[in-house]
Amino acid sequence: SETYGPHAHLRIEINYVKRGSCILHLEDESVLFREGDIMIILSNVPHTFEAGQQGTTLLQLEFLPEIFSMFGPHDRFGSFSVFTRENRLIRICNHIRMMRVIQRIINELNGRAEYFQNLVVLYYAELLLLIYRHLDEIYVPMGANESLRHAIAFIRAHVDEDIKVSDVSANIG
């Protein structure tokens, strides 16, 4: 039941709840995280951790999204569109692949074998792609028809543009 905070980080924070549970308190909401959950907290978001009564073990990573700039300005990494004020807190439940990537990053950082920095950047890239995939899956209803899926894909691909309903309609026919 210990608390840590309130505090905020310059970096994006990713926590994997390895054991126990905790409550993350933001300014206007509190979210319970259990064993197997992943929380992604945007930069500069004030928050407080409250450990569960049985204790909590977290695997924690922090990073600046600029780490992905080496992949070039023309790909999806350039916009960092996952990391927006609307997504100040992302909760992902029981995603084994993400958990394994987080563990690989921690192993490389702890081991510091030759070229570990390169592997860490690649693992962060893998983690970001898995986050994008996950968000794509949860933001599109499972039973959505193909027209709706195409419309959502078009909107996501052009999110930084001034698109209109007629643009979406024309694209999906």
N, C-alpha and C positions, 0 to 999 in steps of 0.2 A: 504493500500500500504506500510505498514511498513515492514522492513526486519529484520531477525534475523540470524546472522551468518556473515561470515562462521564459522562453528563449526563442531565437530565430537564427537561421543560418544563411550565410551568403550563398552557399551551395544548395543544390537539390539533395534532399535526404531520402534514402531508401532504407527501410527497415523490414527485416524478415523476422517474424515472431517464431523463434525456434522452440521455445518452451513457455508455457503459461499463457497469460493474457495481460492486456494493458488497456487503458483508456487514453485516447489522445484528445486533449481539450484544445479546441480552437476558440477564437473570440466568440463565435455564436453557435457552436455545436460541439458535442462530444461524441466520439465514435469508439466503440469497443472493438478491439482486435484480439483474435484468438490464435492459438498455435496453428502455424501454416499460412497465416495471412501475411500479405506484403502491403506496406503503406509507402506511398510516395508523397513527400511533402515538398511543395514548391519553395524556392528561395524566398527569404524574407517573410515567411508566414509565421507569426508568433504562435507558439504552441507549448503545451505542458504535457508531459507523460505522467501517467499514474500507473504504477505497477500493480498487477493483480495481487490478491491476498496470498496466493501460493508462490509469488515471485514471477519474474519474467526474464527470459533470455532473448536478447535481440542480436541479430547480425545487422550491423549498420554500415552503410556506405554513404559518402557525400561526394558530389562531383559538380563541376561547372559544365553546363551543356556545351560550352565552347570546345570541349574535348573532341566533339564530332566534326569540327571545322576542317580537319585534315581530309575528310571525305569529299570535299568540294562544295561549292556554293549552289550547284544546280540540282542537288538531290533533296530528298525529303528531310534529311538531317539539317539542312540550312535554315529551315523555318522554326524548328523546335516546337511545332504546333501542339504537341501534347502538353507542354509546360506553359499553361496559360492561367490567368487568374480564375477562370471558370473551373479549372482542374487543380486548384490549390492543394487538394488532397485526393489522391486516387487510392482506392482500396481494391486489392486483388486477392481473391481467396484460393488457397490450395493450388497454386500453379507450380507444379513440380519443375518444369523446365526453367522458369525464372529463378526458383530457389537454387537450382544447381548452378546456374550462371553466377548468382550472387556468391555462392560458396567458392566457385573457381576464382572469382576476383579476389576474395579474401585470402585464399590459399596462395595466389601469386604475390599479393602484397606482403604476406607474412614470409614466404619463402625467399623472395627477391633473387631468384635464379637469373642467369643471363637472359636478357631480352624480356624480362618480366613486364616492363612498362608497355611494350608492344602488345603482349598478350592481354594486358589489362584493358587497353584501349579497344582491342577487338572484342573482348568480352562485354565491355560497356556498349559497344555497337550492337552486339547480339541482344543484350538486354533491352535496349531501346526498340529494336525491331520486334521483339516479343511483346513489349508493352503496346506498340502500335497495333500489332495483330490482335491482341486481346481486346483493345478498345474498339477496333473495327468489328469484332465479333459481338461484343456486348451492346454496341450502339445500334446494331441492325437487328430487329426482331427476328427470331428463328423462323417464323412463318411468313416473313415478308416476301411479297411476290418479286419477280425479276425487275419489273419497272421501278419499284421502290428501291431495290438494291442499286440499280444503275443511277437513279436520281441521287441517292446518298453518296455514291462513289464520285459522281460528277461534282457535287457540292464540295466534298472534301478535297478534291483535286484542285478546285478553284476558290478555296476559302479566302484567299487574299485578294480576290478580284471583286469588282462590283457586278455580281451576277444577278439576274432577274429570273423570275419564275419561267418566263418565256424562253430563256436560255436553257434551263433545265429541261423543259418540255421538248424543245427542239432537239436536244441531244439524245433523249431517250425515245423519241418518235411518238 
